[in-house]
Amino acid sequence: MIKKLIALSAFSISCMFSAQKISIIPSIGYAWRTAKMPSGLNYQEKQYLKGLKKGVNFDISAYYNLNTQLGLGVKYSNYSASSDGRLSFSDNSGQIFTATVSTKDKITFFGPALMFSNFNEPTRHKLFYDIGLGVMTYKTTTGNIEGKGSTLGLEADFGYQYQVAKQFLIGPKFGFTAGTLSKMTYNGMTYDFPDDEKEGLTRVSLSAVATFRF
């Protein structure tokens, strides 16, 4: 009887690991914000804003496989960029002066997601597509001025991976994140953007992605 129990336990553990129900998918790469820059900018202003339109993109997802192709889980991403520039300003009297400006931007996303994949197919060439809806949060800091805002966002990825080992895959991934802010809070004061001045958070990304399966 004891031998049968041991054999049954070993068989159950073997089935659990062979099923590989859980996928952890981290990635890191670069992203580019797609919102258009305002018109009428001079060279210094354009270069300053260009520095904020590209940055490092990190994300991580965790999925539980409901069947051989569909996974349900959560998704988190973080985009960070910074830029320095010497810009010109004018005061109320019209006097122009210049100052060195340093800005740090961060955009995060968190929410539930679905993944479709061929991870359980008998091939080393793996494909996956995931999509999530959640909260996008934008934070920008320039000197002692801090701006914050949140909105509903969408994040989707498409990736190809090569199965290096049974529980490890690696490859490239293309990502798309979308969201728009209609208002933000600056140092505690809320500002509503006009329709033609809303803060676009949409970006595309290209990353190296790995999958760990359990």
TAWOSUL-V278679 format. One record per backbone hydrogen bond with DSSP energy under -0.5 kcal/mol. NH is the residue of the N-H (numbers start at 1). CO is the residue of the C=O. If there is no record, write none. Layout:
nh = {NH	NH}
co = {CO	CO}
This chain:
nh = {5	6	7	8	9	10	11	12	13	14	15	16	17	18	19	20	23	24	25	25	26	26	27	28	29	30	31	32	33	34	35	46	47	48	49	50	51	52	52	53	53	55	56	57	58	59	60	61	62	63	64	65	65	66	66	67	71	72	73	74	75	76	77	78	79	80	81	83	85	87	87	89	91	94	97	99	101	103	104	105	106	107	108	109	110	111	112	113	114	115	116	117	118	120	121	123	126	126	128	129	130	131	132	133	134	135	136	137	138	139	140	141	142	143	145	146	147	148	149	151	153	154	155	156	157	158	159	160	161	162	163	164	164	165	168	169	170	171	173	174	175	176	177	178	181	184	185	186	186	187	187	189	191	193	193	197	198	199	200	201	202	203	204	205	206	207	208	209	210	211	212	213	213	214}
co = {1	2	3	4	5	6	7	8	9	10	11	12	13	14	15	16	63	212	23	61	24	210	59	208	57	206	55	204	53	202	202	42	43	44	45	46	47	48	49	49	50	31	80	29	78	27	76	25	74	23	72	21	63	64	70	70	115	64	113	62	111	60	109	58	107	56	105	103	101	85	99	97	95	91	89	87	85	83	141	81	139	79	137	77	135	75	133	73	131	71	129	69	127	68	118	121	124	161	159	116	157	114	155	112	153	110	151	108	149	106	147	104	145	102	142	144	140	185	138	136	134	178	132	176	130	174	128	172	126	170	124	162	168	168	165	211	162	209	207	158	205	156	203	154	199	191	148	184	189	146	185	186	184	182	191	194	195	181	198	179	179	177	32	175	30	173	28	171	26	169	24	167	211	22}
